[in-house]
Amino acid sequence: MSMMVAPPGLSNVVVADTKVGDVNGDEGFYQYRQYSAIELATSRSFEEVWHLFVYGRLPDPGELAAFCAVTRALRTIPPELTSLLRTVALAGGERQLLAGLRTILSATALTRHSLPMWDSSPEQRVADALAVAAVTPTILAALHRIRSGEDPVSPRDDLSTAENWLYCLSGNEPEPRAARAIEQYLIATIDHGFNASTFTGRVIASTGADVVSAVCGAIGAFSGPLHGGAPDRALDALDEIAEVGDATTWANEQLAQRSRIMGFGHAVYRTADPRSDMLRDIAIDLGGPLAEFAVQVEKDVVAVLAEAYPDRSLYANVEFYAGVVMDRCGVPRTMFTPTFAVSRVVGWCANILEQAEDRKIIRPSARYVGPPVE
Ligand SMILES: CC(C)(COP(=O)(O)OP(=O)(O)OC[C@H]1O[C@@H](n2cnc3c(N)ncnc32)[C@H](O)[C@@H]1OP(=O)(O)O)[C@@H](O)C(=O)NCCC(=O)NCCS
């Protein structure tokens, strides 16, 4: 049988058809279903866009109310997992909450007696997908609070996803401006093409496994710093630059040490990252010295990268301003990547549901380059 050799990293290889979304890296544009993602983020609620991902269309007011009622009722962690939650929270480090999320989500799948998608109806798969996305923020916030020596806060069903996320983190109702900024961030990060975590989730879904297994695999892929794990590192970098006092010197030093500058560059965009542009506006609107500093640092670092890689277009990516916005809205630094997971789980679920419709297993090949059999 003849084999095709894919390029490293499967770059530019189309491996599936999808109606979930698309990214146009050359034009700096991405879409959710048939809508501009940035337009949705600036004009819609998280729940409207979540509905769009699950059912393929924006809801009318009645559908939205019903969707909110269903998903809000799914926010609570099953009470039989209370002691496991505490054990897991205290076992991990402050930066290991995604590992804790995987563990507790697996346990929730057991309590729900979730079936493999191969054996379940489309309605059951949707119910499982809504359950996993709805409970994810509650689990993450509870793990964080227990680790910080505080009791978890019960989710409230009178709050939106963004408000409830900030409420469960701090125990206080958020300011409307902060809640809307976080909501826009959440919407803008629901989905982004066939990135590593989405692809991983779809590979697992293609085996007919259950929704939570596919989501847990996606979380594992997402936890790496080259994917979802950079917004806190980007803010750490801003702190370092503030200490050094000069972004250009700092960036040149990083490149001399062959270090990656977190929050810059993108595997797909060859233009500015549209999410970064939106978040810059939000950061400037929220105001404060950190936003002003970040705008200057962005200019300096982009200039250094342009000189070092004249053939590449390297700009700030979503994670650079994500950290600035989240910091301003009171999200603790260790919760930046978990906040990204709160939204991305909705995108993973839509991709997983779509993949489950196609009953063909994803099973590529590898070329053996080791020593021959002796
Ligand atoms: C996102 C990322 C993994 C994309 O990687 P990629 O597709 O391999 O990037 P490119 O092909 O555009 O890289 C071209 C060159 O620019 C360099 N480069 C890219 N991003 C860089 C960065 N942030 N800092 C320093 N150098 C960078 C690469 O090392 C590469 O150089 P090389 O050919 O000497 O190895 C990469 O830009 C990166 O590591 N960024 C920092 C981490 C980050 O912010 N992640 C969040 C992504 S949303």
The ligand as an SDF file (V2000), in Angstrom:
LIG
                    3D

 48 50  0  0  0  0  0  0  0  0999 V2000
    2.9640   29.5780   19.0280 C   0  0  0  0  0  0  0  0  0  0  0  0
    4.2410   28.9260   18.5340 C   0  0  0  0  0  0  0  0  0  0  0  0
    4.4260   27.5710   19.2490 C   0  0  0  0  0  0  0  0  0  0  0  0
    4.1490   28.7190   17.0180 C   0  0  0  0  0  0  0  0  0  0  0  0
    5.2760   27.9900   16.6560 O   0  0  0  0  0  0  0  0  0  0  0  0
    5.6860   27.8100   15.1320 P   0  0  0  0  0  0  0  0  0  0  0  0
    4.4930   27.5560   14.2940 O   0  0  0  0  0  0  0  0  0  0  0  0
    6.7880   26.7900   15.1280 O   0  0  0  0  0  0  0  0  0  0  0  0
    6.2650   29.2420   14.8160 O   0  0  0  0  0  0  0  0  0  0  0  0
    6.9120   29.7790   13.4940 P   0  0  0  0  0  0  0  0  0  0  0  0
    6.9950   28.7120   12.4690 O   0  0  0  0  0  0  0  0  0  0  0  0
    6.1860   31.0160   13.1580 O   0  0  0  0  0  0  0  0  0  0  0  0
    8.3720   30.1190   13.9950 O   0  0  0  0  0  0  0  0  0  0  0  0
    9.3040   30.7410   13.1420 C   0  0  0  0  0  0  0  0  0  0  0  0
   10.5490   31.0840   13.8910 C   0  0  0  0  0  0  0  0  0  0  0  0
   10.2350   32.0940   14.8250 O   0  0  0  0  0  0  0  0  0  0  0  0
   10.6200   31.6940   16.1270 C   0  0  0  0  0  0  0  0  0  0  0  0
    9.5950   32.1010   17.0530 N   0  0  0  0  0  0  0  0  0  0  0  0
    8.2630   31.9390   16.9090 C   0  0  0  0  0  0  0  0  0  0  0  0
    7.6320   32.4130   17.9900 N   0  0  0  0  0  0  0  0  0  0  0  0
    8.5980   32.8850   18.8090 C   0  0  0  0  0  0  0  0  0  0  0  0
    8.5750   33.4740   20.0820 C   0  0  0  0  0  0  0  0  0  0  0  0
    7.4140   33.6660   20.7300 N   0  0  0  0  0  0  0  0  0  0  0  0
    9.7360   33.8150   20.6540 N   0  0  0  0  0  0  0  0  0  0  0  0
   10.9020   33.6140   20.0270 C   0  0  0  0  0  0  0  0  0  0  0  0
   10.9920   33.0530   18.8070 N   0  0  0  0  0  0  0  0  0  0  0  0
    9.8560   32.6870   18.2140 C   0  0  0  0  0  0  0  0  0  0  0  0
   10.6900   30.1810   16.0690 C   0  0  0  0  0  0  0  0  0  0  0  0
   11.6020   29.6910   17.0500 O   0  0  0  0  0  0  0  0  0  0  0  0
   11.1540   29.9260   14.6770 C   0  0  0  0  0  0  0  0  0  0  0  0
   12.5330   30.0580   14.6360 O   0  0  0  0  0  0  0  0  0  0  0  0
   13.4900   28.8860   14.1210 P   0  0  0  0  0  0  0  0  0  0  0  0
   13.0760   28.7080   12.6900 O   0  0  0  0  0  0  0  0  0  0  0  0
   14.8500   29.4420   14.3330 O   0  0  0  0  0  0  0  0  0  0  0  0
   13.1590   27.6820   14.9880 O   0  0  0  0  0  0  0  0  0  0  0  0
    5.4630   29.8340   18.8150 C   0  0  0  0  0  0  0  0  0  0  0  0
    5.2590   31.0800   18.2080 O   0  0  0  0  0  0  0  0  0  0  0  0
    5.7370   30.0020   20.3000 C   0  0  0  0  0  0  0  0  0  0  0  0
    6.4010   29.1600   20.9090 O   0  0  0  0  0  0  0  0  0  0  0  0
    5.2260   31.1040   20.9310 N   0  0  0  0  0  0  0  0  0  0  0  0
    5.4060   31.2990   22.3400 C   0  0  0  0  0  0  0  0  0  0  0  0
    4.4300   30.4750   23.1400 C   0  0  0  0  0  0  0  0  0  0  0  0
    3.0150   31.0360   23.0960 C   0  0  0  0  0  0  0  0  0  0  0  0
    2.8080   32.2340   23.1840 O   0  0  0  0  0  0  0  0  0  0  0  0
    2.0540   30.1240   22.9610 N   0  0  0  0  0  0  0  0  0  0  0  0
    0.6580   30.4730   22.8600 C   0  0  0  0  0  0  0  0  0  0  0  0
    0.1530   30.2720   21.4490 C   0  0  0  0  0  0  0  0  0  0  0  0
   -1.4660   30.9180   21.2390 S   0  0  0  0  0  0  0  0  0  0  0  0
  1  2  1  0
  2  3  1  0
  2  4  1  0
  2 36  1  0
  4  5  1  0
  5  6  1  0
  6  7  2  0
  6  8  1  0
  6  9  1  0
  9 10  1  0
 10 11  2  0
 10 12  1  0
 10 13  1  0
 13 14  1  0
 14 15  1  0
 15 16  1  0
 15 30  1  0
 16 17  1  0
 17 18  1  0
 17 28  1  0
 18 19  1  0
 18 27  1  0
 19 20  2  0
 20 21  1  0
 21 22  1  0
 21 27  2  0
 22 23  1  0
 22 24  2  0
 24 25  1  0
 25 26  2  0
 26 27  1  0
 28 29  1  0
 28 30  1  0
 30 31  1  0
 31 32  1  0
 32 33  2  0
 32 34  1  0
 32 35  1  0
 36 37  1  0
 36 38  1  0
 38 39  2  0
 38 40  1  0
 40 41  1  0
 41 42  1  0
 42 43  1  0
 43 44  2  0
 43 45  1  0
 45 46  1  0
 46 47  1  0
 47 48  1  0
M  END
$$$$
